[in-house]
């Protein structure tokens, strides 16, 4: 089985941003932290290959601009990670 993980946002697009107990969290950063953890866990399964879309890129922008970095047809599953902002949302939404 082949799995591709896409960590949402990045490449200067922070995504949702929130301040919780004085600390600022950016979706682009947190999806990469979670993506690495998820990749590590999924790789423990026998006969499973887990790749990560280049984390210095924004997959949405790449696809929109015809610059996709990965052939999605090679994968059985594609997981795209996103988070929403909450407490102390800096954008007010």
Kinemage of the C-alpha trace (Angstrom):
@kinemage 1
@onewidth
@group {chain A} dominant
@subgroup {mainchain}
@vectorlist {calphas} color= white
{ca unk a 1} P 0.000 0.000 0.000
{ca unk a 2} L 1.278 3.480 -0.849
{ca unk a 3} L 0.164 6.511 1.128
{ca unk a 4} L 0.942 10.165 0.493
{ca unk a 5} L 0.661 12.745 3.268
{ca unk a 6} L 0.118 16.379 2.322
{ca unk a 7} L 0.687 18.917 5.098
{ca unk a 8} L -1.683 21.799 4.435
{ca unk a 9} L -0.498 25.328 3.716
{ca unk a 10} L 3.167 26.324 3.824
{ca unk a 11} L 5.383 28.192 1.364
{ca unk a 12} L 4.541 31.524 3.048
{ca unk a 13} L 0.850 30.612 3.625
{ca unk a 14} L 0.442 30.098 7.381
{ca unk a 15} L -3.181 28.971 7.188
{ca unk a 16} L -5.141 29.337 10.423
{ca unk a 17} L -3.313 31.086 13.256
{ca unk a 18} L -4.282 31.090 16.923
{ca unk a 19} L -2.821 32.328 20.177
{ca unk a 20} L -3.336 29.976 23.116
{ca unk a 21} L -1.928 30.816 26.550
{ca unk a 22} L 0.436 33.352 25.011
{ca unk a 23} L 1.812 31.003 22.368
{ca unk a 24} L 1.086 31.507 18.659
{ca unk a 25} L 0.292 28.408 16.616
{ca unk a 26} L 0.415 28.380 12.820
{ca unk a 27} L -1.451 25.739 10.855
{ca unk a 28} L 1.404 25.321 8.360
{ca unk a 29} L 3.828 24.496 11.181
{ca unk a 30} L 1.469 22.246 13.127
{ca unk a 31} L 0.438 20.188 10.082
{ca unk a 32} L 4.098 19.413 9.456
{ca unk a 33} L 4.622 18.313 13.055
{ca unk a 34} L 1.559 16.062 12.838
{ca unk a 35} L 2.509 14.824 9.353
{ca unk a 36} L 5.890 13.562 10.546
{ca unk a 37} L 4.269 11.799 13.510
{ca unk a 38} L 1.610 10.219 11.302
{ca unk a 39} L 4.222 9.094 8.779
{ca unk a 40} L 6.280 7.473 11.526
{ca unk a 41} L 3.248 5.573 12.868
{ca unk a 42} L 1.992 4.398 9.468
{ca unk a 43} L 5.446 3.168 8.436
{ca unk a 44} L 5.294 0.614 11.244
{ca unk a 45} L 2.796 -1.409 9.205
{ca unk a 46} L 4.115 -4.193 7.011
{ca unk a 47} L 4.022 -3.526 3.247
{ca unk a 48} L 3.113 0.154 3.687
{ca unk a 49} L 5.099 2.938 2.063
{ca unk a 50} L 4.404 6.463 3.305
{ca unk a 51} L 5.672 9.494 1.420
{ca unk a 52} L 5.321 13.161 2.264
{ca unk a 53} L 4.554 15.855 -0.281
{ca unk a 54} L 7.532 18.260 -0.182
{ca unk a 55} L 6.985 20.190 3.057
{ca unk a 56} L 8.583 23.345 1.719
{ca unk a 57} L 5.766 23.547 -0.856
{ca unk a 58} L 2.056 24.419 -0.813
{ca unk a 59} L 0.316 21.544 -2.636
{ca unk a 60} L -2.823 23.607 -3.312
{ca unk a 61} L -0.840 26.348 -5.029
{ca unk a 62} L 1.272 23.795 -6.903
{ca unk a 63} L -1.808 22.060 -8.304
{ca unk a 64} L -3.540 25.346 -9.120
{ca unk a 65} L -0.453 26.550 -11.020
{ca unk a 66} L 0.235 23.245 -12.800
{ca unk a 67} L 3.404 22.607 -10.771
{ca unk a 68} L 2.418 19.461 -8.874
{ca unk a 69} L 5.520 17.839 -7.377
{ca unk a 70} L 4.122 14.297 -7.040
{ca unk a 71} L 2.146 11.945 -9.292
{ca unk a 72} L -0.966 11.274 -7.206
{ca unk a 73} L -1.885 8.272 -9.368
{ca unk a 74} L 0.956 6.314 -7.738
{ca unk a 75} L -0.835 6.278 -4.366
{ca unk a 76} L -3.631 4.175 -2.913
{ca unk a 77} L -4.470 6.862 -0.343
{ca unk a 78} L -3.732 10.556 -0.022
{ca unk a 79} L -4.160 12.200 3.379
{ca unk a 80} L -4.181 15.999 3.541
{ca unk a 81} L -3.824 17.511 7.000
{ca unk a 82} L -5.476 20.779 8.081
{ca unk a 83} L -6.348 22.436 11.371
{ca unk a 84} L -8.756 25.196 12.328
{ca unk a 85} L -7.977 28.096 14.642
{ca unk a 86} L -9.785 28.469 17.944
{ca unk a 87} L -9.000 30.290 21.193
{ca unk a 88} L -7.510 33.728 20.556
{ca unk a 89} L -7.843 33.345 16.775
{ca unk a 90} L -5.685 36.143 15.358
{ca unk a 91} L -7.825 36.416 12.206
{ca unk a 92} L -11.073 36.709 14.172
{ca unk a 93} L -12.841 33.814 12.485
